Amino acid sequence: MEAYRQEIITGAVVFYMLFCVLTGLWAMRRTTNSGDFFMAGRGLGPIVLSLALFSSTLSGFGFVGGPGLVYSIGVSSFWMVVISSAGYAVGFFMVAKRIRLIAELRDCISLPDIAAVRYRSETVRLLMAMTIVLGVMGYLATQILAMALVMQAILSGTDTFANIGLVSCVIISSTVLIFYCVTGGMIASVYTDVIQGGMMMVAGVLILLTAMKVFPGGITEATSVILADDTETMMPFGAAGIMASLGWFFVFGLGLAGQPHLVTKMMMNKKVTDNRHILPMSVFGYVMAALLWISIGVVMRASVIDGLIPPLSVPDDAVSIFLTIFSNPLLAGVVFAGLFAAIMSTSDAFLNVGTAAVIHDIPKAIRGTSITNELFWARIVTIILAVIAASFALYSYYADATLVALLGAFGWATFSASIFPVIAIGLNWKGATVAGAIVAIVSALTINFSVQLAGITPPYGISGGLLSFVTSLVLFIGVSLVTPPPELDDDLNRCLEL
């Protein structure tokens, strides 16, 4: 079996991509209008939606960057996992019920739709749509590049595709992503997420079991090795320090309720009462998949310290080297397929919300009406956004490494700072005003963009994301308090009282 390691890994990835293509063809017959394309007809059951929610959270960052962070900064990285788990509870408590009711009452198919209804403002709709498009482009570019690099690493190990180039890998991976997103829209996205979520959970558990066998004393011995070498790394706040760890509470805890690809899915369940089942299942799935994040990072750092393997040239190599040295080929195939699943589940979700912002929300904000034949144009714009993101990814890799980083500044932190106050707080506080919402979004975009452009490093270890989040939240509340309270429609008023 070991002699066919590369073929087994390649076969697992190819099988997964074929599944995505077949799912797109199946979903195409169920996608008859823009509501199906963007909202999956608001008819998803609790198991499907819970798997779709957590799998969209763990992208390539969780499967590749997560173990690399543990390898680099130790326990500090654990805070992201724990806080993100709590973030699901925050999101469901503050957003899920109200956003689902408003979506049905006002026939909303996007997050800017919800913002426009809540604040009775097309300006707020436009600003939120622009925020989503900017952030989506950064996320898509980095995810497509990650897919292509992983595919190149896998295929270059075979005799047939030993000389395959990055451009070819970008084209192949993007084509599969575009196909099932264009044909089936959100229906294809969530049902591929079901398999993607299951694969991530299986991969997390199997990796944990494998990691426990590297040292005779299991994870406990690996932790002791790290503790003896660098005590600070295994202390409660790790090498990143207290400010960074606590900052992640805002960015990953509260901020999860501001991620458009997650919040939008809270509008898709068949019944509001399903939320009581969706929340625990989502958290359970996330924790199972995150076992890979923690176990590989700890074992790889301990293995380097103990002299079992040489130091990693790049922390993000932790996963691939672990699979090469410590796992059998079948497990490596499952995990690499799970890695593609993690990347694609996030990519298709962002592609969908970005398309909705372009063809549904921006035209409504500017013209006052939607464009005709939204389903047709949704498919066209999906292709265009994916092609642009792939082009950015390639240009950044070969010519300007700052481009994707610049767009990536409008990533998770910007969504957290821009959307959490406006949506999560706004759906729980009747006193939130249009002026407060506009100032919050503009300040979040300005701070994140400025910090990235100027390379500013805030003092005391405070991240740019934390600075923008706190500033946006304070301005949102402060401006809302000093401006006249809005007049809410009766149906919306009743929703906010629930």
RAZI-V389363 format. One record per backbone hydrogen bond with DSSP energy under -0.5 kcal/mol. NH is the residue of the N-H (numbers start at 1). CO is the residue of the C=O. If there is no record, write none. Layout:
nh:NH co:CO
nh:NH co:CO
This chain:
nh:4 co:1
nh:5 co:2
nh:8 co:4
nh:9 co:5
nh:10 co:6
nh:11 co:7
nh:12 co:8
nh:13 co:9
nh:14 co:10
nh:15 co:11
nh:16 co:12
nh:17 co:13
nh:18 co:14
nh:19 co:15
nh:20 co:16
nh:21 co:17
nh:22 co:18
nh:23 co:19
nh:24 co:20
nh:25 co:21
nh:26 co:22
nh:27 co:23
nh:28 co:24
nh:29 co:25
nh:29 co:26
nh:30 co:27
nh:31 co:27
nh:31 co:28
nh:32 co:30
nh:37 co:33
nh:38 co:34
nh:39 co:35
nh:40 co:36
nh:41 co:35
nh:42 co:39
nh:43 co:40
nh:44 co:268
nh:49 co:45
nh:50 co:46
nh:51 co:47
nh:52 co:48
nh:53 co:49
nh:54 co:50
nh:55 co:51
nh:56 co:52
nh:57 co:53
nh:57 co:54
nh:58 co:54
nh:59 co:57
nh:62 co:59
nh:63 co:59
nh:64 co:60
nh:65 co:60
nh:66 co:61
nh:68 co:64
nh:69 co:65
nh:70 co:66
nh:71 co:67
nh:72 co:68
nh:73 co:69
nh:74 co:69
nh:74 co:70
nh:75 co:233
nh:76 co:73
nh:77 co:74
nh:78 co:75
nh:79 co:75
nh:79 co:76
nh:80 co:76
nh:80 co:77
nh:81 co:77
nh:82 co:78
nh:83 co:79
nh:84 co:80
nh:85 co:81
nh:86 co:82
nh:87 co:83
nh:88 co:84
nh:88 co:85
nh:89 co:85
nh:90 co:86
nh:91 co:87
nh:92 co:88
nh:93 co:89
nh:94 co:90
nh:95 co:91
nh:96 co:91
nh:97 co:92
nh:99 co:95
nh:100 co:96
nh:101 co:97
nh:102 co:98
nh:103 co:99
nh:104 co:100
nh:105 co:101
nh:106 co:102
nh:108 co:103
nh:114 co:110
nh:115 co:111
nh:116 co:112
nh:117 co:113
nh:118 co:114
nh:119 co:115
nh:120 co:116
nh:121 co:116
nh:125 co:121
nh:126 co:122
nh:127 co:123
nh:128 co:124
nh:129 co:125
nh:130 co:126
nh:131 co:127
nh:132 co:128
nh:133 co:129
nh:134 co:130
nh:135 co:131
nh:136 co:132
nh:137 co:133
nh:138 co:134
nh:139 co:135
nh:140 co:136
nh:141 co:137
nh:142 co:138
nh:143 co:139
nh:144 co:140
nh:145 co:141
nh:146 co:142
nh:147 co:143
nh:148 co:144
nh:149 co:145
nh:150 co:146
nh:151 co:147
nh:152 co:148
nh:153 co:149
nh:154 co:150
nh:155 co:151
nh:156 co:152
nh:157 co:154
nh:158 co:155
nh:162 co:159
nh:164 co:161
nh:169 co:165
nh:170 co:166
nh:171 co:167
nh:172 co:168
nh:173 co:169
nh:174 co:170
nh:175 co:171
nh:176 co:172
nh:177 co:173
nh:178 co:174
nh:179 co:175
nh:180 co:176
nh:181 co:177
nh:182 co:178
nh:183 co:179
nh:184 co:180
nh:185 co:181
nh:186 co:37
nh:187 co:184
nh:188 co:184
nh:189 co:185
nh:190 co:186
nh:191 co:187
nh:192 co:188
nh:193 co:189
nh:194 co:190
nh:195 co:191
nh:196 co:192
nh:197 co:193
nh:198 co:194
nh:199 co:195
nh:200 co:196
nh:201 co:197
nh:202 co:198
nh:203 co:199
nh:204 co:200
nh:205 co:201
nh:206 co:202
nh:207 co:203
nh:208 co:204
nh:209 co:205
nh:210 co:206
nh:211 co:207
nh:212 co:208
nh:213 co:210
nh:214 co:211
nh:215 co:211
nh:218 co:215
nh:220 co:217
nh:221 co:217
nh:222 co:218
nh:223 co:219
nh:224 co:220
nh:225 co:221
nh:226 co:222
nh:227 co:223
nh:228 co:224
nh:229 co:225
nh:230 co:226
nh:233 co:230
nh:234 co:230
nh:234 co:231
nh:235 co:232
nh:238 co:235
nh:239 co:73
nh:240 co:73
nh:241 co:237
nh:241 co:238
nh:245 co:241
nh:246 co:242
nh:247 co:243
nh:248 co:244
nh:249 co:246
nh:250 co:246
nh:250 co:247
nh:251 co:247
nh:252 co:248
nh:253 co:248
nh:253 co:249
nh:254 co:249
nh:255 co:250
nh:256 co:253
nh:257 co:254
nh:258 co:255
nh:259 co:256
nh:260 co:258
nh:262 co:259
nh:263 co:259
nh:264 co:260
nh:266 co:262
nh:266 co:263
nh:267 co:264
nh:268 co:265
nh:270 co:44
nh:274 co:271
nh:275 co:272
nh:276 co:273
nh:277 co:274
nh:278 co:274
nh:279 co:275
nh:281 co:277
nh:282 co:278
nh:283 co:279
nh:284 co:280
nh:285 co:281
nh:286 co:282
nh:287 co:283
nh:288 co:284
nh:289 co:285
nh:290 co:286
nh:291 co:287
nh:291 co:288
nh:292 co:289
nh:293 co:289
nh:294 co:290
nh:295 co:291
nh:296 co:292
nh:297 co:293
nh:298 co:294
nh:299 co:295
nh:300 co:296
nh:301 co:297
nh:302 co:298
nh:303 co:299
nh:304 co:300
nh:305 co:301
nh:306 co:302
nh:307 co:303
nh:307 co:304
nh:308 co:303
nh:309 co:303
nh:317 co:314
nh:318 co:315
nh:321 co:317
nh:322 co:318
nh:323 co:319
nh:324 co:320
nh:325 co:321
nh:326 co:322
nh:327 co:322
nh:327 co:323
nh:332 co:328
nh:333 co:329
nh:334 co:330
nh:335 co:331
nh:336 co:332
nh:337 co:333
nh:338 co:334
nh:339 co:335
nh:340 co:336
nh:341 co:337
nh:342 co:338
nh:343 co:339
nh:344 co:340
nh:345 co:341
nh:346 co:342
nh:347 co:343
nh:348 co:344
nh:349 co:345
nh:350 co:346
nh:351 co:347
nh:352 co:348
nh:353 co:349
nh:354 co:350
nh:355 co:351
nh:356 co:352
nh:357 co:353
nh:358 co:354
nh:359 co:355
nh:360 co:356
nh:361 co:356
nh:362 co:357
nh:364 co:360
nh:365 co:361
nh:366 co:362
nh:367 co:363
nh:368 co:363
nh:368 co:364
nh:369 co:363
nh:371 co:359
nh:377 co:373
nh:378 co:374
nh:379 co:375
nh:380 co:376
nh:381 co:377
nh:382 co:378
nh:383 co:379
nh:384 co:380
nh:385 co:381
nh:386 co:382
nh:387 co:383
nh:388 co:384
nh:389 co:385
nh:390 co:386
nh:391 co:387
nh:392 co:388
nh:393 co:389
nh:394 co:390
nh:395 co:391
nh:396 co:392
nh:397 co:393
nh:398 co:394
nh:399 co:395
nh:400 co:395
nh:403 co:400
nh:405 co:401
nh:406 co:402
nh:407 co:403
nh:408 co:404
nh:409 co:405
nh:409 co:406
nh:410 co:407
nh:411 co:408
nh:415 co:411
nh:416 co:412
nh:417 co:413
nh:418 co:414
nh:419 co:415
nh:420 co:415
nh:420 co:416
nh:422 co:418
nh:423 co:419
nh:424 co:419
nh:424 co:420
nh:425 co:420
nh:426 co:421
nh:427 co:423
nh:428 co:425
nh:429 co:425
nh:432 co:429
nh:437 co:433
nh:438 co:434
nh:439 co:435
nh:440 co:436
nh:441 co:437
nh:442 co:438
nh:443 co:439
nh:444 co:440
nh:445 co:441
nh:446 co:442
nh:447 co:443
nh:448 co:444
nh:449 co:445
nh:450 co:446
nh:451 co:447
nh:452 co:448
nh:453 co:449
nh:454 co:450
nh:455 co:451
nh:456 co:451
nh:458 co:456
nh:461 co:458
nh:462 co:459
nh:467 co:463
nh:468 co:464
nh:469 co:465
nh:470 co:466
nh:471 co:467
nh:472 co:468
nh:473 co:469
nh:474 co:470
nh:475 co:471
nh:476 co:472
nh:477 co:473
nh:478 co:474
nh:479 co:475
nh:480 co:476
nh:481 co:477
nh:482 co:478
nh:483 co:479
nh:488 co:486
nh:493 co:489
nh:494 co:490
nh:495 co:491
nh:496 co:492
nh:497 co:493
nh:498 co:494
nh:498 co:495
